[in-house]
Amino acid sequence: MEPSHAPREPAPATSDNQLAGWPGIANDWSSDRDAFKQVPWGKAMMWIFLLSDTFIFTCFLTGYMSVRIAATEPWPNPSEVFALNIAGNDIPLILIAIMTFVLISSSGTMAMAVNFAYRRDRVKSAALMLTTAAFGATFVSMQAFEWSKLIAEGVRPWGNPMGAPQFGATFFMITGFHGLHVSVGVIYLCTVALKVLRGDYERKGNYQIVEIAGLYWHFVDLVWVFIFAFFYLW
């Protein structure tokens, strides 16, 4: 009798995903793109950018809390620092309330702009985007007035006659960084709105850029809610 031999297991076949070297890297990249092919590339990149920006603002606000808690001198009272004298009366936080109302309202006009864009109503979409940009420009103008008022009262990044010297540094850094985002957003919205009005996206049949711009703008509005709570209500 011939000796029996155990059947040999066939060698595992090398799949396309197990290729070595540059072909394997290219194949893995293609597989990842196939897995996320339902997500538009531009929208995915905007989400990644917003996620990284979230980390930056989180670090800033966490640093602000740490500095304020560790401050040895009294922290300025927001109701007094951010009050406006109107008709001989100091009204606390009136300017900040108007700024917040303007920016929150801009989220509504931006949402309507996205809605009309997907309806292929480019005139209304562009008009609402320009309205949103006007709200943003108004917000930045009021923030510039707020800065000039504090600077006239002696507040500086390195000093503060109203109390803790860290107040000026944290306030100008965080609100300035947010104001820069709003300013960039105004330019971005105006650019996209003019291209919508010109019919550039109508010819392509793709209005996703309006939604992407909306994601950025809603993020800027959401960040302001946290800044408002930390600086003006705490």
FENWORA-V283845 format. One line per field, one symbol per residue. psi: psi as a letter, one per 30 degrees, with the letter a starting at -180 (. if undefined). A space follows every 50 residues. Layout:
# FENWORA-V283845
psi=???
This chain:
# FENWORA-V283845
psi=kkkkkkkkkkkkkjlffgklaeeeeeeeeeeeeeegffkkeeeeeeeeee eeeeeeeeeeeeeeeeeeefkflkkkjefeehkkjkhgkjjkgeeeeeee eeeeefeeeeeeeeefefggifeeeeeeeeeeeeeeeeeeeeeeeeeeee efggklfgljffbkffeeeeeeeeeeeeeeeeeeeeeeeeeeeeeeefge feefgjgfeeeeeeeeeeeeeeeeeeeeeeeff.
